[in-house]
Amino acid sequence: MSESGAERDILLIVNALNMLSDAAKAELDACYLREFNIGFHCGDSWAFMHSIPHNAVAAVSDVGCSLAVTLYPMRQPDGTPR
């Protein structure tokens, strides 16, 4: 397994989900939102790129979850730093 934080963490969580009891899996299946949301603090960069390998994306899909990305700005709406 790669040492990439997001990939490693996704695969560890998927592994834990696969180990749930049948009752716990049924509860998870009943959830409205099953999402892996990756958050990034953007800073003042005009460009940001982070790749999630296909095996991690497939693992998320295989457990019936979606993948989302949230970008957290480092400035207030008026332009002042947070």
N, CA, C and O atoms as a Maestro MAE file, in Angstrom:
{
 s_m_m2io_version
 :::
 2.0.0
}

f_m_ct {
 s_m_title
 :::
 protein
 m_atom[328] {
  # First column is atom index #
  i_m_mmod_type
  r_m_x_coord
  r_m_y_coord
  r_m_z_coord
  i_m_residue_number
  s_m_chain_name
  s_m_pdb_residue_name
  s_m_pdb_atom_name
  i_m_atomic_number
  :::
  1 25 0.845 -1.181 0.000 1 A "MET " " N  " 7
  2 3 0.000 0.000 0.000 1 A "MET " " CA " 6
  3 2 0.886 1.238 0.000 1 A "MET " " C  " 6
  4 15 1.930 1.269 0.651 1 A "MET " " O  " 8
  5 25 0.465 2.239 -0.725 2 A "SER " " N  " 7
  6 3 1.199 3.498 -0.828 2 A "SER " " CA " 6
  7 2 1.185 4.239 0.504 2 A "SER " " C  " 6
  8 15 0.337 3.980 1.358 2 A "SER " " O  " 8
  9 25 2.108 5.140 0.672 3 A "GLU " " N  " 7
  10 3 2.145 5.963 1.877 3 A "GLU " " CA " 6
  11 2 1.347 7.255 1.706 3 A "GLU " " C  " 6
  12 15 1.306 8.075 2.623 3 A "GLU " " O  " 8
  13 25 0.714 7.450 0.552 4 A "SER " " N  " 7
  14 3 -0.115 8.629 0.327 4 A "SER " " CA " 6
  15 2 -1.199 8.689 1.389 4 A "SER " " C  " 6
  16 15 -1.913 7.708 1.600 4 A "SER " " O  " 8
  17 25 -1.330 9.820 2.055 5 A "GLY " " N  " 7
  18 3 -2.300 9.947 3.135 5 A "GLY " " CA " 6
  19 2 -3.717 9.612 2.734 5 A "GLY " " C  " 6
  20 15 -4.361 8.795 3.392 5 A "GLY " " O  " 8
  21 25 -4.225 10.217 1.673 6 A "ALA " " N  " 7
  22 3 -5.612 9.990 1.273 6 A "ALA " " CA " 6
  23 2 -5.820 8.552 0.829 6 A "ALA " " C  " 6
  24 15 -6.773 7.904 1.263 6 A "ALA " " O  " 8
  25 25 -4.950 8.049 -0.021 7 A "GLU " " N  " 7
  26 3 -5.105 6.678 -0.504 7 A "GLU " " CA " 6
  27 2 -5.034 5.687 0.653 7 A "GLU " " C  " 6
  28 15 -5.877 4.797 0.761 7 A "GLU " " O  " 8
  29 25 -4.054 5.835 1.498 8 A "ARG " " N  " 7
  30 3 -3.882 4.937 2.648 8 A "ARG " " CA " 6
  31 2 -5.117 4.971 3.536 8 A "ARG " " C  " 6
  32 15 -5.647 3.927 3.915 8 A "ARG " " O  " 8
  33 25 -5.572 6.173 3.863 9 A "ASP " " N  " 7
  34 3 -6.718 6.311 4.767 9 A "ASP " " CA " 6
  35 2 -7.989 5.752 4.145 9 A "ASP " " C  " 6
  36 15 -8.773 5.093 4.829 9 A "ASP " " O  " 8
  37 25 -8.202 6.005 2.864 10 A "ILE " " N  " 7
  38 3 -9.385 5.466 2.179 10 A "ILE " " CA " 6
  39 2 -9.380 3.944 2.259 10 A "ILE " " C  " 6
  40 15 -10.386 3.336 2.625 10 A "ILE " " O  " 8
  41 25 -8.256 3.330 1.921 11 A "LEU " " N  " 7
  42 3 -8.186 1.870 1.917 11 A "LEU " " CA " 6
  43 2 -8.329 1.282 3.320 11 A "LEU " " C  " 6
  44 15 -8.901 0.203 3.480 11 A "LEU " " O  " 8
  45 25 -7.822 1.970 4.326 12 A "LEU " " N  " 7
  46 3 -8.005 1.503 5.705 12 A "LEU " " CA " 6
  47 2 -9.471 1.579 6.128 12 A "LEU " " C  " 6
  48 15 -9.977 0.670 6.787 12 A "LEU " " O  " 8
  49 25 -10.146 2.651 5.755 13 A "ILE " " N  " 7
  50 3 -11.573 2.789 6.100 13 A "ILE " " CA " 6
  51 2 -12.403 1.748 5.355 13 A "ILE " " C  " 6
  52 15 -13.289 1.124 5.940 13 A "ILE " " O  " 8
  53 25 -12.121 1.561 4.072 14 A "VAL " " N  " 7
  54 3 -12.837 0.542 3.294 14 A "VAL " " CA " 6
  55 2 -12.632 -0.837 3.924 14 A "VAL " " C  " 6
  56 15 -13.579 -1.615 4.030 14 A "VAL " " O  " 8
  57 25 -11.415 -1.139 4.337 15 A "ASN " " N  " 7
  58 3 -11.146 -2.416 4.994 15 A "ASN " " CA " 6
  59 2 -11.985 -2.559 6.259 15 A "ASN " " C  " 6
  60 15 -12.539 -3.626 6.522 15 A "ASN " " O  " 8
  61 25 -12.080 -1.484 7.045 16 A "ALA " " N  " 7
  62 3 -12.905 -1.528 8.262 16 A "ALA " " CA " 6
  63 2 -14.379 -1.726 7.918 16 A "ALA " " C  " 6
  64 15 -15.080 -2.468 8.607 16 A "ALA " " O  " 8
  65 25 -14.856 -1.067 6.855 17 A "LEU " " N  " 7
  66 3 -16.257 -1.239 6.448 17 A "LEU " " CA " 6
  67 2 -16.525 -2.674 6.016 17 A "LEU " " C  " 6
  68 15 -17.591 -3.220 6.298 17 A "LEU " " O  " 8
  69 25 -15.575 -3.279 5.341 18 A "ASN " " N  " 7
  70 3 -15.746 -4.664 4.901 18 A "ASN " " CA " 6
  71 2 -15.765 -5.649 6.066 18 A "ASN " " C  " 6
  72 15 -16.236 -6.776 5.912 18 A "ASN " " O  " 8
  73 25 -15.268 -5.245 7.210 19 A "MET " " N  " 7
  74 3 -15.231 -6.117 8.386 19 A "MET " " CA " 6
  75 2 -16.451 -5.932 9.297 19 A "MET " " C  " 6
  76 15 -16.563 -6.611 10.317 19 A "MET " " O  " 8
  77 25 -17.358 -5.029 8.943 20 A "LEU " " N  " 7
  78 3 -18.546 -4.802 9.767 20 A "LEU " " CA " 6
  79 2 -19.417 -6.055 9.823 20 A "LEU " " C  " 6
  80 15 -19.416 -6.879 8.908 20 A "LEU " " O  " 8
  81 25 -20.144 -6.171 10.900 21 A "SER " " N  " 7
  82 3 -21.113 -7.270 11.018 21 A "SER " " CA " 6
  83 2 -22.236 -7.043 10.007 21 A "SER " " C  " 6
  84 15 -22.382 -5.943 9.476 21 A "SER " " O  " 8
  85 25 -23.018 -8.071 9.746 22 A "ASP " " N  " 7
  86 3 -24.142 -7.929 8.819 22 A "ASP " " CA " 6
  87 2 -25.131 -6.871 9.300 22 A "ASP " " C  " 6
  88 15 -25.677 -6.117 8.495 22 A "ASP " " O  " 8
  89 25 -25.363 -6.812 10.615 23 A "ALA " " N  " 7
  90 3 -26.290 -5.814 11.164 23 A "ALA " " CA " 6
  91 2 -25.739 -4.402 10.951 23 A "ALA " " C  " 6
  92 15 -26.482 -3.493 10.584 23 A "ALA " " O  " 8
  93 25 -24.446 -4.222 11.180 24 A "ALA " " N  " 7
  94 3 -23.834 -2.901 10.989 24 A "ALA " " CA " 6
  95 2 -23.829 -2.508 9.509 24 A "ALA " " C  " 6
  96 15 -24.048 -1.343 9.179 24 A "ALA " " O  " 8
  97 25 -23.580 -3.474 8.617 25 A "LYS " " N  " 7
  98 3 -23.635 -3.196 7.179 25 A "LYS " " CA " 6
  99 2 -25.039 -2.775 6.758 25 A "LYS " " C  " 6
  100 15 -25.199 -1.893 5.914 25 A "LYS " " O  " 8
  101 25 -26.053 -3.404 7.345 26 A "ALA " " N  " 7
  102 3 -27.445 -3.028 7.038 26 A "ALA " " CA " 6
  103 2 -27.723 -1.601 7.490 26 A "ALA " " C  " 6
  104 15 -28.397 -0.847 6.788 26 A "ALA " " O  " 8
  105 25 -27.209 -1.226 8.655 27 A "GLU " " N  " 7
  106 3 -27.379 0.153 9.130 27 A "GLU " " CA " 6
  107 2 -26.672 1.134 8.204 27 A "GLU " " C  " 6
  108 15 -27.223 2.186 7.880 27 A "GLU " " O  " 8
  109 25 -25.469 0.802 7.779 28 A "LEU " " N  " 7
  110 3 -24.731 1.670 6.857 28 A "LEU " " CA " 6
  111 2 -25.481 1.801 5.540 28 A "LEU " " C  " 6
  112 15 -25.581 2.898 4.991 28 A "LEU " " O  " 8
  113 25 -26.011 0.688 5.024 29 A "ASP " " N  " 7
  114 3 -26.753 0.720 3.766 29 A "ASP " " CA " 6
  115 2 -27.989 1.608 3.856 29 A "ASP " " C  " 6
  116 15 -28.443 2.147 2.847 29 A "ASP " " O  " 8
  117 25 -28.535 1.761 5.064 30 A "ALA " " N  " 7
  118 3 -29.719 2.592 5.254 30 A "ALA " " CA " 6
  119 2 -29.391 4.080 5.345 30 A "ALA " " C  " 6
  120 15 -30.301 4.910 5.338 30 A "ALA " " O  " 8
  121 25 -28.126 4.426 5.428 31 A "CYS " " N  " 7
  122 3 -27.722 5.832 5.546 31 A "CYS " " CA " 6
  123 2 -27.987 6.580 4.238 31 A "CYS " " C  " 6
  124 15 -27.781 6.050 3.146 31 A "CYS " " O  " 8
  125 25 -28.442 7.809 4.378 32 A "TYR " " N  " 7
  126 3 -28.700 8.668 3.222 32 A "TYR " " CA " 6
  127 2 -27.398 9.059 2.523 32 A "TYR " " C  " 6
  128 15 -27.326 9.066 1.294 32 A "TYR " " O  " 8
  129 25 -26.387 9.378 3.299 33 A "LEU " " N  " 7
  130 3 -25.118 9.853 2.738 33 A "LEU " " CA " 6
  131 2 -23.994 8.915 3.144 33 A "LEU " " C  " 6
  132 15 -23.685 8.766 4.327 33 A "LEU " " O  " 8
  133 25 -23.394 8.291 2.155 34 A "ARG " " N  " 7
  134 3 -22.223 7.424 2.356 34 A "ARG " " CA " 6
  135 2 -21.131 7.997 1.465 34 A "ARG " " C  " 6
  136 15 -21.040 7.665 0.284 34 A "ARG " " O  " 8
  137 25 -20.314 8.853 2.038 35 A "GLU " " N  " 7
  138 3 -19.395 9.653 1.227 35 A "GLU " " CA " 6
  139 2 -18.026 9.742 1.891 35 A "GLU " " C  " 6
  140 15 -17.914 9.946 3.100 35 A "GLU " " O  " 8
  141 25 -16.997 9.585 1.081 36 A "PHE " " N  " 7
  142 3 -15.633 9.858 1.496 36 A "PHE " " CA " 6
  143 2 -15.338 11.271 1.010 36 A "PHE " " C  " 6
  144 15 -15.194 11.494 -0.193 36 A "PHE " " O  " 8
  145 25 -15.247 12.220 1.923 37 A "ASN " " N  " 7
  146 3 -15.039 13.618 1.556 37 A "ASN " " CA " 6
  147 2 -13.615 14.011 1.925 37 A "ASN " " C  " 6
  148 15 -13.245 14.038 3.099 37 A "ASN " " O  " 8
  149 25 -12.828 14.313 0.904 38 A "ILE " " N  " 7
  150 3 -11.430 14.683 1.086 38 A "ILE " " CA " 6
  151 2 -11.361 16.201 1.115 38 A "ILE " " C  " 6
  152 15 -11.800 16.862 0.173 38 A "ILE " " O  " 8
  153 25 -10.816 16.757 2.184 39 A "GLY " " N  " 7
  154 3 -10.734 18.206 2.324 39 A "GLY " " CA " 6
  155 2 -9.317 18.719 2.168 39 A "GLY " " C  " 6
  156 15 -8.360 18.088 2.617 39 A "GLY " " O  " 8
  157 25 -9.195 19.862 1.533 40 A "PHE " " N  " 7
  158 3 -7.901 20.506 1.338 40 A "PHE " " CA " 6
  159 2 -7.987 21.969 1.735 40 A "PHE " " C  " 6
  160 15 -8.931 22.663 1.357 40 A "PHE " " O  " 8
  161 25 -7.009 22.442 2.493 41 A "HIS " " N  " 7
  162 3 -6.848 23.866 2.729 41 A "HIS " " CA " 6
  163 2 -6.075 24.399 1.526 41 A "HIS " " C  " 6
  164 15 -4.955 23.961 1.264 41 A "HIS " " O  " 8
  165 25 -6.661 25.330 0.804 42 A "CYS " " N  " 7
  166 3 -6.106 25.783 -0.474 42 A "CYS " " CA " 6
  167 2 -4.959 26.766 -0.340 42 A "CYS " " C  " 6
  168 15 -4.101 26.821 -1.222 42 A "CYS " " O  " 8
  169 25 -4.915 27.528 0.711 43 A "GLY " " N  " 7
  170 3 -3.900 28.576 0.816 43 A "GLY " " CA " 6
  171 2 -4.127 29.623 -0.260 43 A "GLY " " C  " 6
  172 15 -5.261 29.859 -0.676 43 A "GLY " " O  " 8
  173 25 -3.064 30.241 -0.704 44 A "ASP " " N  " 7
  174 3 -3.167 31.263 -1.739 44 A "ASP " " CA " 6
  175 2 -2.738 30.727 -3.102 44 A "ASP " " C  " 6
  176 15 -2.460 31.497 -4.021 44 A "ASP " " O  " 8
  177 25 -2.689 29.422 -3.221 45 A "SER " " N  " 7
  178 3 -2.276 28.807 -4.476 45 A "SER " " CA " 6
  179 2 -3.356 28.995 -5.534 45 A "SER " " C  " 6
  180 15 -4.547 28.931 -5.230 45 A "SER " " O  " 8
  181 25 -2.946 29.222 -6.752 46 A "TRP " " N  " 7
  182 3 -3.914 29.339 -7.845 46 A "TRP " " CA " 6
  183 2 -4.173 27.982 -8.481 46 A "TRP " " C  " 6
  184 15 -5.082 27.851 -9.301 46 A "TRP " " O  " 8
  185 25 -3.401 26.982 -8.122 47 A "ALA " " N  " 7
  186 3 -3.607 25.644 -8.677 47 A "ALA " " CA " 6
  187 2 -3.245 24.602 -7.627 47 A "ALA " " C  " 6
  188 15 -2.296 24.762 -6.859 47 A "ALA " " O  " 8
  189 25 -4.019 23.548 -7.619 48 A "PHE " " N  " 7
  190 3 -3.783 22.479 -6.661 48 A "PHE " " CA " 6
  191 2 -4.170 21.169 -7.319 48 A "PHE " " C  " 6
  192 15 -5.234 21.080 -7.930 48 A "PHE " " O  " 8
  193 25 -3.327 20.149 -7.206 49 A "MET " " N  " 7
  194 3 -3.620 18.851 -7.798 49 A "MET " " CA " 6
  195 2 -3.235 17.753 -6.831 49 A "MET " " C  " 6
  196 15 -2.140 17.755 -6.267 49 A "MET " " O  " 8
  197 25 -4.147 16.820 -6.648 50 A "HIS " " N  " 7
  198 3 -3.876 15.637 -5.834 50 A "HIS " " CA " 6
  199 2 -4.573 14.468 -6.504 50 A "HIS " " C  " 6
  200 15 -5.779 14.525 -6.743 50 A "HIS " " O  " 8
  201 25 -3.847 13.423 -6.807 51 A "SER " " N  " 7
  202 3 -4.417 12.256 -7.479 51 A "SER " " CA " 6
  203 2 -4.793 11.181 -6.470 51 A "SER " " C  " 6
  204 15 -4.065 10.919 -5.513 51 A "SER " " O  " 8
  205 25 -5.939 10.569 -6.704 52 A "ILE " " N  " 7
  206 3 -6.353 9.396 -5.943 52 A "ILE " " CA " 6
  207 2 -6.267 8.222 -6.918 52 A "ILE " " C  " 6
  208 15 -6.965 8.223 -7.932 52 A "ILE " " O  " 8
  209 25 -5.441 7.237 -6.643 53 A "PRO " " N  " 7
  210 3 -5.276 6.112 -7.557 53 A "PRO " " CA " 6
  211 2 -6.594 5.353 -7.805 53 A "PRO " " C  " 6
  212 15 -7.471 5.307 -6.943 53 A "PRO " " O  " 8
  213 25 -6.706 4.777 -8.974 54 A "HIS " " N  " 7
  214 3 -7.939 4.108 -9.379 54 A "HIS " " CA " 6
  215 2 -8.349 2.996 -8.429 54 A "HIS " " C  " 6
  216 15 -9.544 2.767 -8.245 54 A "HIS " " O  " 8
  217 25 -7.399 2.298 -7.821 55 A "ASN " " N  " 7
  218 3 -7.776 1.226 -6.904 55 A "ASN " " CA " 6
  219 2 -8.491 1.766 -5.666 55 A "ASN " " C  " 6
  220 15 -9.378 1.102 -5.130 55 A "ASN " " O  " 8
  221 25 -8.118 2.959 -5.209 56 A "ALA " " N  " 7
  222 3 -8.797 3.559 -4.056 56 A "ALA " " CA " 6
  223 2 -10.186 4.057 -4.453 56 A "ALA " " C  " 6
  224 15 -11.139 3.914 -3.687 56 A "ALA " " O  " 8
  225 25 -10.304 4.638 -5.642 57 A "VAL " " N  " 7
  226 3 -11.617 5.089 -6.134 57 A "VAL " " CA " 6
  227 2 -12.539 3.876 -6.297 57 A "VAL " " C  " 6
  228 15 -13.703 3.924 -5.901 57 A "VAL " " O  " 8
  229 25 -12.023 2.797 -6.876 58 A "ALA " " N  " 7
  230 3 -12.817 1.578 -7.062 58 A "ALA " " CA " 6
  231 2 -13.240 0.993 -5.710 58 A "ALA " " C  " 6
  232 15 -14.366 0.517 -5.571 58 A "ALA " " O  " 8
  233 25 -12.357 1.024 -4.727 59 A "ALA " " N  " 7
  234 3 -12.683 0.488 -3.402 59 A "ALA " " CA " 6
  235 2 -13.824 1.268 -2.765 59 A "ALA " " C  " 6
  236 15 -14.690 0.682 -2.115 59 A "ALA " " O  " 8
  237 25 -13.831 2.588 -2.946 60 A "VAL " " N  " 7
  238 3 -14.921 3.423 -2.427 60 A "VAL " " CA " 6
  239 2 -16.233 3.023 -3.094 60 A "VAL " " C  " 6
  240 15 -17.253 2.862 -2.423 60 A "VAL " " O  " 8
  241 25 -16.204 2.865 -4.395 61 A "SER " " N  " 7
  242 3 -17.392 2.461 -5.141 61 A "SER " " CA " 6
  243 2 -17.864 1.069 -4.733 61 A "SER " " C  " 6
  244 15 -19.065 0.825 -4.616 61 A "SER " " O  " 8
  245 25 -16.927 0.167 -4.519 62 A "ASP " " N  " 7
  246 3 -17.269 -1.211 -4.166 62 A "ASP " " CA " 6
  247 2 -18.017 -1.319 -2.846 62 A "ASP " " C  " 6
  248 15 -18.763 -2.278 -2.642 62 A "ASP " " O  " 8
  249 25 -17.834 -0.353 -1.940 63 A "VAL " " N  " 7
  250 3 -18.581 -0.368 -0.672 63 A "VAL " " CA " 6
  251 2 -19.810 0.535 -0.737 63 A "VAL " " C  " 6
  252 15 -20.419 0.839 0.288 63 A "VAL " " O  " 8
  253 25 -20.169 0.962 -1.947 64 A "GLY " " N  " 7
  254 3 -21.399 1.730 -2.136 64 A "GLY " " CA " 6
  255 2 -21.319 3.166 -1.673 64 A "GLY " " C  " 6
  256 15 -22.327 3.752 -1.278 64 A "GLY " " O  " 8
  257 25 -20.136 3.735 -1.717 65 A "CYS " " N  " 7
  258 3 -19.954 5.115 -1.274 65 A "CYS " " CA " 6
  259 2 -19.548 5.999 -2.448 65 A "CYS " " C  " 6
  260 15 -19.135 5.509 -3.499 65 A "CYS " " O  " 8
  261 25 -19.670 7.293 -2.252 66 A "SER " " N  " 7
  262 3 -19.228 8.259 -3.248 66 A "SER " " CA " 6
  263 2 -17.964 8.944 -2.740 66 A "SER " " C  " 6
  264 15 -17.604 8.842 -1.567 66 A "SER " " O  " 8
  265 25 -17.307 9.642 -3.654 67 A "LEU " " N  " 7
  266 3 -16.079 10.364 -3.341 67 A "LEU " " CA " 6
  267 2 -16.342 11.838 -3.607 67 A "LEU " " C  " 6
  268 15 -16.831 12.199 -4.677 67 A "LEU " " O  " 8
  269 25 -16.021 12.689 -2.641 68 A "ALA " " N  " 7
  270 3 -16.226 14.128 -2.782 68 A "ALA " " CA " 6
  271 2 -14.943 14.859 -2.397 68 A "ALA " " C  " 6
  272 15 -14.088 14.322 -1.693 68 A "ALA " " O  " 8
  273 25 -14.833 16.078 -2.869 69 A "VAL " " N  " 7
  274 3 -13.682 16.923 -2.549 69 A "VAL " " CA " 6
  275 2 -14.213 18.260 -2.053 69 A "VAL " " C  " 6
  276 15 -15.070 18.870 -2.691 69 A "VAL " " O  " 8
  277 25 -13.700 18.714 -0.912 70 A "THR " " N  " 7
  278 3 -14.036 20.028 -0.376 70 A "THR " " CA " 6
  279 2 -12.761 20.856 -0.336 70 A "THR " " C  " 6
  280 15 -11.743 20.415 0.199 70 A "THR " " O  " 8
  281 25 -12.817 22.055 -0.901 71 A "LEU " " N  " 7
  282 3 -11.683 22.972 -0.885 71 A "LEU " " CA " 6
  283 2 -11.981 24.068 0.129 71 A "LEU " " C  " 6
  284 15 -12.979 24.779 0.011 71 A "LEU " " O  " 8
  285 25 -11.118 24.198 1.116 72 A "TYR " " N  " 7
  286 3 -11.306 25.181 2.172 72 A "TYR " " CA " 6
  287 2 -10.454 26.408 1.876 72 A "TYR " " C  " 6
  288 15 -9.226 26.314 1.868 72 A "TYR " " O  " 8
  289 25 -11.078 27.552 1.633 73 A "PRO " " N  " 7
  290 3 -10.307 28.758 1.345 73 A "PRO " " CA " 6
  291 2 -9.586 29.237 2.594 73 A "PRO " " C  " 6
  292 15 -10.023 28.992 3.719 73 A "PRO " " O  " 8
  293 25 -8.501 29.908 2.377 74 A "MET " " N  " 7
  294 3 -7.725 30.436 3.483 74 A "MET " " CA " 6
  295 2 -7.976 31.928 3.688 74 A "MET " " C  " 6
  296 15 -7.281 32.587 4.462 74 A "MET " " O  " 8
  297 25 -8.971 32.446 2.989 75 A "ARG " " N  " 7
  298 3 -9.305 33.858 3.129 75 A "ARG " " CA " 6
  299 2 -10.800 34.029 3.371 75 A "ARG " " C  " 6
  300 15 -11.619 33.214 2.946 75 A "ARG " " O  " 8
  301 25 -11.122 35.093 4.054 76 A "GLN " " N  " 7
  302 3 -12.524 35.472 4.254 76 A "GLN " " CA " 6
  303 2 -13.079 35.967 2.923 76 A "GLN " " C  " 6
  304 15 -12.307 36.273 2.015 76 A "GLN " " O  " 8
  305 25 -14.400 36.051 2.789 77 A "PRO " " N  " 7
  306 3 -14.979 36.567 1.550 77 A "PRO " " CA " 6
  307 2 -14.474 37.974 1.160 77 A "PRO " " C  " 6
  308 15 -14.462 38.326 -0.020 77 A "PRO " " O  " 8
  309 25 -14.059 38.768 2.160 78 A "ASP " " N  " 7
  310 3 -13.548 40.117 1.854 78 A "ASP " " CA " 6
  311 2 -12.065 40.115 1.470 78 A "ASP " " C  " 6
  312 15 -11.499 41.172 1.190 78 A "ASP " " O  " 8
  313 25 -11.428 38.925 1.455 79 A "GLY " " N  " 7
  314 3 -10.021 38.825 1.057 79 A "GLY " " CA " 6
  315 2 -9.030 38.799 2.203 79 A "GLY " " C  " 6
  316 15 -7.845 38.550 1.983 79 A "GLY " " O  " 8
  317 25 -9.484 39.048 3.417 80 A "THR " " N  " 7
  318 3 -8.565 39.018 4.550 80 A "THR " " CA " 6
  319 2 -8.246 37.563 4.927 80 A "THR " " C  " 6
  320 15 -9.085 36.679 4.757 80 A "THR " " O  " 8
  321 25 -7.037 37.322 5.436 81 A "PRO " " N  " 7
  322 3 -6.672 35.949 5.816 81 A "PRO " " CA " 6
  323 2 -7.539 35.424 6.945 81 A "PRO " " C  " 6
  324 15 -7.991 36.194 7.793 81 A "PRO " " O  " 8
  325 25 -7.774 34.127 6.961 82 A "ARG " " N  " 7
  326 3 -8.531 33.473 8.059 82 A "ARG " " CA " 6
  327 2 -7.603 33.264 9.238 82 A "ARG " " C  " 6
  328 15 -8.023 32.734 10.267 82 A "ARG " " O  " 8
  :::
 }
 m_bond[327] {
  # First column is bond index #
  i_m_from
  i_m_to
  i_m_order
  :::
  1 1 2 1
  2 2 3 1
  3 3 4 2
  4 3 5 1
  5 5 6 1
  6 6 7 1
  7 7 8 2
  8 7 9 1
  9 9 10 1
  10 10 11 1
  11 11 12 2
  12 11 13 1
  13 13 14 1
  14 14 15 1
  15 15 16 2
  16 15 17 1
  17 17 18 1
  18 18 19 1
  19 19 20 2
  20 19 21 1
  21 21 22 1
  22 22 23 1
  23 23 24 2
  24 23 25 1
  25 25 26 1
  26 26 27 1
  27 27 28 2
  28 27 29 1
  29 29 30 1
  30 30 31 1
  31 31 32 2
  32 31 33 1
  33 33 34 1
  34 34 35 1
  35 35 36 2
  36 35 37 1
  37 37 38 1
  38 38 39 1
  39 39 40 2
  40 39 41 1
  41 41 42 1
  42 42 43 1
  43 43 44 2
  44 43 45 1
  45 45 46 1
  46 46 47 1
  47 47 48 2
  48 47 49 1
  49 49 50 1
  50 50 51 1
  51 51 52 2
  52 51 53 1
  53 53 54 1
  54 54 55 1
  55 55 56 2
  56 55 57 1
  57 57 58 1
  58 58 59 1
  59 59 60 2
  60 59 61 1
  61 61 62 1
  62 62 63 1
  63 63 64 2
  64 63 65 1
  65 65 66 1
  66 66 67 1
  67 67 68 2
  68 67 69 1
  69 69 70 1
  70 70 71 1
  71 71 72 2
  72 71 73 1
  73 73 74 1
  74 74 75 1
  75 75 76 2
  76 75 77 1
  77 77 78 1
  78 78 79 1
  79 79 80 2
  80 79 81 1
  81 81 82 1
  82 82 83 1
  83 83 84 2
  84 83 85 1
  85 85 86 1
  86 86 87 1
  87 87 88 2
  88 87 89 1
  89 89 90 1
  90 90 91 1
  91 91 92 2
  92 91 93 1
  93 93 94 1
  94 94 95 1
  95 95 96 2
  96 95 97 1
  97 97 98 1
  98 98 99 1
  99 99 100 2
  100 99 101 1
  101 101 102 1
  102 102 103 1
  103 103 104 2
  104 103 105 1
  105 105 106 1
  106 106 107 1
  107 107 108 2
  108 107 109 1
  109 109 110 1
  110 110 111 1
  111 111 112 2
  112 111 113 1
  113 113 114 1
  114 114 115 1
  115 115 116 2
  116 115 117 1
  117 117 118 1
  118 118 119 1
  119 119 120 2
  120 119 121 1
  121 121 122 1
  122 122 123 1
  123 123 124 2
  124 123 125 1
  125 125 126 1
  126 126 127 1
  127 127 128 2
  128 127 129 1
  129 129 130 1
  130 130 131 1
  131 131 132 2
  132 131 133 1
  133 133 134 1
  134 134 135 1
  135 135 136 2
  136 135 137 1
  137 137 138 1
  138 138 139 1
  139 139 140 2
  140 139 141 1
  141 141 142 1
  142 142 143 1
  143 143 144 2
  144 143 145 1
  145 145 146 1
  146 146 147 1
  147 147 148 2
  148 147 149 1
  149 149 150 1
  150 150 151 1
  151 151 152 2
  152 151 153 1
  153 153 154 1
  154 154 155 1
  155 155 156 2
  156 155 157 1
  157 157 158 1
  158 158 159 1
  159 159 160 2
  160 159 161 1
  161 161 162 1
  162 162 163 1
  163 163 164 2
  164 163 165 1
  165 165 166 1
  166 166 167 1
  167 167 168 2
  168 167 169 1
  169 169 170 1
  170 170 171 1
  171 171 172 2
  172 171 173 1
  173 173 174 1
  174 174 175 1
  175 175 176 2
  176 175 177 1
  177 177 178 1
  178 178 179 1
  179 179 180 2
  180 179 181 1
  181 181 182 1
  182 182 183 1
  183 183 184 2
  184 183 185 1
  185 185 186 1
  186 186 187 1
  187 187 188 2
  188 187 189 1
  189 189 190 1
  190 190 191 1
  191 191 192 2
  192 191 193 1
  193 193 194 1
  194 194 195 1
  195 195 196 2
  196 195 197 1
  197 197 198 1
  198 198 199 1
  199 199 200 2
  200 199 201 1
  201 201 202 1
  202 202 203 1
  203 203 204 2
  204 203 205 1
  205 205 206 1
  206 206 207 1
  207 207 208 2
  208 207 209 1
  209 209 210 1
  210 210 211 1
  211 211 212 2
  212 211 213 1
  213 213 214 1
  214 214 215 1
  215 215 216 2
  216 215 217 1
  217 217 218 1
  218 218 219 1
  219 219 220 2
  220 219 221 1
  221 221 222 1
  222 222 223 1
  223 223 224 2
  224 223 225 1
  225 225 226 1
  226 226 227 1
  227 227 228 2
  228 227 229 1
  229 229 230 1
  230 230 231 1
  231 231 232 2
  232 231 233 1
  233 233 234 1
  234 234 235 1
  235 235 236 2
  236 235 237 1
  237 237 238 1
  238 238 239 1
  239 239 240 2
  240 239 241 1
  241 241 242 1
  242 242 243 1
  243 243 244 2
  244 243 245 1
  245 245 246 1
  246 246 247 1
  247 247 248 2
  248 247 249 1
  249 249 250 1
  250 250 251 1
  251 251 252 2
  252 251 253 1
  253 253 254 1
  254 254 255 1
  255 255 256 2
  256 255 257 1
  257 257 258 1
  258 258 259 1
  259 259 260 2
  260 259 261 1
  261 261 262 1
  262 262 263 1
  263 263 264 2
  264 263 265 1
  265 265 266 1
  266 266 267 1
  267 267 268 2
  268 267 269 1
  269 269 270 1
  270 270 271 1
  271 271 272 2
  272 271 273 1
  273 273 274 1
  274 274 275 1
  275 275 276 2
  276 275 277 1
  277 277 278 1
  278 278 279 1
  279 279 280 2
  280 279 281 1
  281 281 282 1
  282 282 283 1
  283 283 284 2
  284 283 285 1
  285 285 286 1
  286 286 287 1
  287 287 288 2
  288 287 289 1
  289 289 290 1
  290 290 291 1
  291 291 292 2
  292 291 293 1
  293 293 294 1
  294 294 295 1
  295 295 296 2
  296 295 297 1
  297 297 298 1
  298 298 299 1
  299 299 300 2
  300 299 301 1
  301 301 302 1
  302 302 303 1
  303 303 304 2
  304 303 305 1
  305 305 306 1
  306 306 307 1
  307 307 308 2
  308 307 309 1
  309 309 310 1
  310 310 311 1
  311 311 312 2
  312 311 313 1
  313 313 314 1
  314 314 315 1
  315 315 316 2
  316 315 317 1
  317 317 318 1
  318 318 319 1
  319 319 320 2
  320 319 321 1
  321 321 322 1
  322 322 323 1
  323 323 324 2
  324 323 325 1
  325 325 326 1
  326 326 327 1
  327 327 328 2
  :::
 }
}
